[in-house]
């Protein structure tokens, strides 16, 4: 075996990573092209919005409630020690709106939605339902991928808004365990510390979170190869990849916000 041949296995992981990156880029650009091409599958889009939003809301609501409760209870003693208890609503509000609400909600959606999409499309691939759609002159990419990605792009920001509101309400309840404040006064103190630079980047990155969750789940499921065992692998890979993508997008968003 020559020296060149022995060096090939060393570069195999890098070559596979580059290949997957290229295939994912083509998949994403195809989504952009198909998303503006008629006809628009309105009924399927609404169905996917229901699956992505309504079925994920209970888990998001429970997590948001606990998040606001724990954040308030853990932070209050430190502020009381400095006689700054009235700063607690504003601190919780800024923390939830800027970072904790969007990121935690998106991670939950990655586990709930991206895995479902990956398993759903993966099972359709291995049972040759997608091939049957192509034979029937139906564009499976347009019908299956575009509707799901657009649904997650729309629903994740809405879930983030609900999550923020529930977290602030639970924070109000936790504040009144040891204090006595009206809900109007609490929310006035909370939003007095919030500026547009806190809300606007949060909404924008929530949209990107939704797109990443949808496109990664569709990519993993659409490209399943092998038998039914590969469906579970695709669903698990979709969750892990989508979660990492969320943290990567958040890192970029924080840097841009800091510059602004």
SVG drawing of the C-alpha trace seen along z (x, -y; Angstrom):
<svg xmlns="http://www.w3.org/2000/svg" viewBox="-57 -51 61 54">
<polyline fill="none" stroke="black" stroke-width="0.4" points="0.0,0.0 1.4,-3.4 1.7,-6.4 -1.2,-8.1 -3.4,-5.1 -2.5,-4.9 -3.5,-8.5 -7.0,-8.1 -8.6,-6.7 -7.3,-9.6 -9.3,-12.0 -12.4,-9.9 -14.3,-11.6 -13.5,-15.1 -14.6,-14.0 -17.9,-12.5 -18.6,-15.7 -17.9,-17.8 -20.2,-15.6 -23.0,-15.9 -22.6,-19.7 -22.8,-19.9 -25.9,-17.7 -27.6,-19.6 -26.8,-22.9 -28.4,-21.6 -31.4,-20.4 -31.8,-23.8 -31.5,-25.7 -34.0,-23.4 -36.4,-24.2 -35.9,-28.0 -36.7,-27.4 -39.7,-25.1 -41.2,-27.4 -42.0,-30.1 -43.2,-27.8 -47.0,-27.3 -49.2,-25.7 -49.2,-26.3 -50.4,-23.3 -52.6,-25.2 -54.4,-22.3 -51.2,-20.3 -49.5,-23.5 -52.3,-24.1 -52.2,-20.4 -48.5,-20.6 -49.0,-23.9 -51.4,-22.0 -49.0,-19.2 -46.0,-21.5 -47.8,-24.0 -50.8,-22.6 -49.3,-19.2 -46.0,-20.9 -47.8,-23.5 -48.4,-21.5 -44.8,-20.5 -43.6,-24.0 -46.0,-25.5 -45.0,-23.1 -41.3,-23.8 -41.8,-27.6 -43.8,-27.6 -41.1,-25.7 -38.4,-27.8 -39.9,-31.1 -40.6,-29.7 -37.1,-28.3 -35.3,-31.4 -37.2,-33.6 -36.8,-31.5 -33.1,-31.0 -32.3,-34.6 -34.4,-36.3 -32.1,-35.7 -29.1,-37.3 -31.1,-40.4 -32.7,-40.6 -29.2,-40.6 -28.4,-43.8 -31.9,-45.3 -32.6,-45.2 -35.7,-42.9 -37.6,-45.3 -35.1,-44.6 -36.1,-41.0 -39.1,-41.3 -36.9,-43.3 -34.1,-40.8 -36.3,-37.8 -38.1,-39.5 -34.9,-40.4 -33.4,-36.9 -36.5,-35.1 -37.1,-37.3 -33.5,-37.6 -32.2,-34.1 -33.9,-31.5 -37.3,-31.6 -36.3,-31.2 -33.4,-28.7 -35.2,-26.4 -38.4,-26.4 -36.5,-25.7 -34.6,-22.8 -37.9,-21.3 -39.3,-21.7 -36.2,-20.1 -36.9,-17.0 -40.6,-17.0 -41.0,-18.2 -37.7,-17.4 -37.8,-13.8 -41.4,-13.4 -40.6,-14.8 -37.5,-12.7 -39.3,-9.5 -42.4,-10.3 -40.5,-11.1 -38.1,-8.2 -40.9,-5.7 -42.4,-7.0 -39.1,-6.6 -38.4,-3.0 -42.0,-2.0 -41.6,-3.6 -44.5,-6.0 -42.3,-8.9 -41.3,-6.9 -45.0,-6.2 -45.7,-10.0 -43.0,-10.6 -44.4,-7.9 -47.9,-9.6 -46.5,-12.9 -46.7,-14.5 -43.8,-16.5 -43.0,-14.9 -40.5,-17.6 -43.0,-20.4 -45.8,-18.6 -43.8,-17.0 -40.8,-19.2 -41.9,-22.8 -45.1,-22.5 -43.3,-21.1 -40.5,-23.6 -42.8,-26.6 -45.0,-25.3 -42.1,-25.1 -40.8,-28.5 -44.2,-30.0 -45.1,-28.1 -41.8,-28.1 -41.8,-32.0 -45.5,-31.8 -44.6,-29.1 -41.7,-31.3 -44.1,-34.2 -46.4,-31.9 -43.4,-30.5 -42.2,-34.0 -45.7,-35.0 -46.1,-31.8 -42.6,-32.2 -43.3,-35.7 -46.6,-34.7 -45.0,-31.9 -42.3,-34.4 -45.0,-36.6 -46.4,-33.7 -43.0,-32.8 -42.4,-36.5 -45.5,-36.5 -44.4,-33.5 -42.4,-35.9 -43.6,-39.2 -46.8,-41.0 -47.2,-42.7 -50.0,-43.1 -49.7,-41.6 -50.0,-45.0 -47.1,-46.4 -45.0,-43.3 -45.4,-43.5 -44.8,-47.3 -41.5,-46.6 -40.7,-43.8 -41.2,-45.6 -39.6,-48.8 -36.2,-47.1 -37.1,-45.8 -36.0,-47.6 -36.5,-46.8 -33.0,-45.4 -34.2,-42.7 -37.4,-41.8 -36.4,-42.1 -33.4,-39.8 -35.4,-37.2 -38.1,-37.1 -35.7,-36.9 -33.6,-34.1 -36.8,-32.2 -37.7,-32.3 -34.3,-30.9 -34.7,-28.3 -37.9,-27.1 -36.4,-26.9 -33.5,-24.9 -35.7,-22.5 -37.9,-21.8 -35.2,-21.6 -32.9,-19.3 -35.8,-17.0 -36.9,-16.8 -33.3,-16.3 -32.7,-13.4 -36.0,-11.7 -36.0,-12.4 -32.6,-10.8 -33.1,-7.6 -31.5,-4.5 -31.9,-0.9 -34.6,0.7 -36.9,-0.3 -34.0,-0.4 -32.6,-3.5 -35.8,-5.4 -35.0,-5.5 -31.4,-6.5 -32.7,-9.4 -35.0,-10.6 -32.2,-10.6 -29.8,-12.3 -32.4,-15.0 -32.8,-15.8 -29.0,-16.0 -28.3,-18.0 -31.2,-20.4 -30.2,-21.1 -26.6,-21.8 -27.8,-24.1 -30.0,-26.0 -27.0,-26.7 -24.8,-27.7 -27.5,-30.1 -27.9,-31.5 -24.1,-32.1 -24.2,-34.1 -27.3,-36.0 -25.7,-37.0 -22.5,-38.3 -24.6,-40.4 -26.8,-41.7 -23.7,-42.6 -22.3,-44.6 -25.6,-46.4"/>
</svg>
